[in-house]
Amino acid sequence: MIFSRKNRKFHALVRGIFGIRAHNIELYKLALMHRSASIELDDGTVLNNERLEFLGDAVLEAVVSEYLFIEFPRATEGELTRLRSKIVSRATLDALSEQIGLAEHIVYHTGGSSVQKHINGDALEAMIGAMYLDRGYERVNRVLTGHLFRYHLDLPQLIHSETDHKSRLLEWCQKSRQELRFVTDRDAAYTSHRPVFRSVVVVDGIEVGHGVGETKKQAEQHASQMVFTALSDDEFLEGIDRYGTTER
């Protein structure tokens, strides 16, 4: 292994943030290379962190699933799924990446459409993928659960917050055998500089919520949130059953 001055910088970075010694530092350097700063080799191979991000996403979900299964022995499958979704959400990973000081080391080029909104969380997932290849699953598990989750993740706050309203709504409709649709399109006020989407939640043919956002996903989340803000769980299901039966 060549310990150049630049490599020493990356070794210190990995050790300082994750508390481990890197064996293959090149993996971690690649994990910080956003696709906007991709390098193309002579053989046509494109180097960036997307493949490591893909791997890290799967490893993170496995670690979080095991962690929640152990920490919450009385939680139902649905509760565990919702909590896992909050922990691995882009909003949580973006915030965590900034909190641990990883975001400032990401290599990317500005000014192009290729720079994604969630570049910080994506890089964190890529680093997890690099750590998995370099040190194995057990070491990743210890780093995440024993360090990052313990000192940088406000688990009680996540437990009592609800961020993925769309997934929660989908889960309920599946269990109650209700048909769920989102009718989402550009709003009349949409422009390239100010994108606005409007979404309508339709359950068994009945409009039950509306929402707007800068993306289709955001508009659908806001529409789903409206449903839960207006009605309690029981009222929502009973209302859909009642009106749905009337319509049929």
N, C-alpha and C positions, 0 to 999 in steps of 0.2 A: 504494500500500500504506500502511495506517495504522499507524504505529509507536506504539501506545499503551503505557502502562507494562506492561499485561498481555501484550501482544504481544512486548515486549522480553524478558520473562521466558521465553516460549516459544522465541523466536529463540535466546536464550542456551542453553536446554535442548538444542535440536537441534544447535547448534554444539558444545556441550560433550560430548555423548554420541556423535554421529555424525561430527563434524568437517566439517559442510557448512553452507552458508548456505541457509536456506529461502526459496524464492520465494513460495510460497503457504502461509503459516503456518496458515491455517484447516484445511488437511488434517491437519496434525500435531496440532492441538488436538482434532480429531474422532477421531483415532486413539487418543487417550487416554480417550475417553468410553465406558465400559462400558455394556452395554445396560441395566443396572440404573439408570443415570443418564440414560436416553434423554430427548431433548427432542422433543416433537411440535409441528410447525409448524401454522399455521392451515389449510393445504391438506391436512393429514393425514399429511404426510411425517414419518417418525420418524428422528431423527438419533442414531446411535451408531456404534461402530467395527466392526460386524460385516461390512459390505461391504468395508471396507478390509482387514480380517483375511482374508477370502476371497481377495482379490487378492494380499495379501502372502504368503499360504501358497504360491500358485502361483509367485510370483517367487522366493521363497526356495528352493523345490525346484529351479527351473531354475538358479539361481546355484550351489547346492551340487552339483548334478549336473555342471556344467561344471568346477567347482573340483576335484572328485574325479577326473574324467576326465583332467585335466591332471596332477594331483599324483601319481596312482597309475597309470602307464601299463601296468603288468603285472597289475593287478587284474582279476579276472573280473567278468562282469556281476552275478553273485550277490553277490560281495564288495562291489562298489560300491553295490548296492542296500541291503545290510545296513548299511553305514557311513552312507549317506545317511539311512536310517531313524533311526539313533542321533542324528545331528546335528539333524534336524528334529523329533525327538520332543518331546512336551510337557514331559517332565522336563528336557531340555537347554535348551529355550527359556525355561522358568520360571526356571531357575538363571541363565541368561545375562541375562535381563531384570533380575533382582535385582543381579547383579554389576556391570552398567554403570550402575545407579542409575535405571533407567526405572520400576521397579515403584512407587516412592514417589510418582510423579506421576500415576498412574492415577486417574481420577474414577469413583467407583462409590458405590452406596448399600448399606449393610450391613443385615442383618436379614431379607432376603428370599431365596427359593429361587432367584432369578435370578442370584445371584452364583456364578460358576462356580469350580471348583477351580483351573483353569489360567488365571486372569485375567491373570497377568503375561506368560506366553508368548503369549497371544492379543493382548495390546496390542503386544508386540514385532512380531508379524506385521503388525498394522495399521499400525505405523510404517513397516515396510518397504513396504507398499502405498502409503502416503502419499508416501514418498520416490520410489517408482517413478513415480507420477503427476506429482510435482513436478520431479524431476531426471532421470528416464529410467533405463533398465536399466543402462547402462554405469556410471553413478555409483553405483547400488545395488551393483553387482558390486564396484567398487573399495572401497566402504565395508565391505562384509561380508568380503571376502577379504583386503583389505589392512589392516583395522583390527580388526574384531570377532573374526574367526576367528584372526588372528595373535596377538592379545594377550589374548583372553578365552576361547578355546576350547582345552581340553586334548585335542588330536587324538590323541596317542599313547594316552591313557587311554581314549578312546572306541573306538579300534581294538581294544584288548585287553579291552574289556568287552562283555558280551552282554546287552542289555536287552529287545529285542523277540523273545523266545523263540517266541511264537506265529507270527510271520511266518516265522521261520527254519524252524519245524516244517512250516508250510504249504508252503514252497518245496521242502523235501525230499520231502514226500509227493507233490507234483505231479510232480517229476522221476522219482520211483520208481513212479509210477502207483498210489499207495496212496490209499484213501479215508479222509479225515480228518473226524472229527466232534467237537464239544464238547457234552457234555450238562451244561448249567449251570442251576442253580435256587437258590432260597433255601434256606439251611440251616435246620435245625429250631430253631436258636438265634436266628434272625432277628427283630429288632424294629425299629421305626421309628427308635429312638435308637441302635441298634447293628446296622446292616445287615451280614449275613454271607451270602455266596454260596459255593456249593461247585460245582466243575467237575470233570468227568471227561474225559480225552482218550481217544478211541476211534479206533483205526487199523485199518481192515479188520475191524471188528467186535470188536476186542480192546481191553480197557481197559489202557492203558499208563502212565497218570499221573493224579494227583489234585491238586487245589489249592483253597485258600480265599482269599477277599478281600472287601473292603468293596463292590466292584462286580463285575458279571459279567466285565468286561474284565480286572480285576485277578486274579480267580480263574482265568481261562483262561490268563493269563500265568504264574501260579504253577504251574499244572498242567503247562504246556509246559516250564517251567524244571525241574520234577521229572524229566521225561523225559531232559533233557540232563545233569542232575546224576548220574543213576543209570547212564547208559550212554554210551559213546563213540559217535561218528558211525557207524562201521562196525558196532558191536555192535547199535546201534538198528535200522539198516536190515536187517541180516542176521536179527535176531530177528523183526522184523515179517514179513519174507519167509518165514521158516521156519514161524512159527505160522500165518501167513495161508494158506500152502500146505496146512498140515495141516487147517485148518478147511474149506478148499474141497474 
